[in-house]
Amino acid sequence: MRKTKTVDEFIASGLAPTFDDLNLSLGIHLDEISSLKIASKLNISDSRLMEDLDKYRKRIALLAETWVE
């Protein structure tokens, strides 16, 4: 399984932690909602959303790997 897919599934599970410094309210299936809609809902630009998602995925990658095992 690809690492990004594992991380996204972990996020969608609702078990991934949140971080105050990232303006993300996740627990959604990222492939089911466009990034523009998510960014609009969070009142941020889509480029900012992508940057924050990249940071978030990096922070939780090890947790996601443990979760899938």
VENQUITA-V870646 format. One record per helix or strand. SS is the DSSP state (a for helix, b for strand). FROM is the first residue (numbers start at 0). LEN is the number of residues. If there is no record, write none. Layout:
((SS;FROM;LEN) (SS;FROM;LEN))
This chain:
((a;2;11) (a;34;8) (a;45;23))
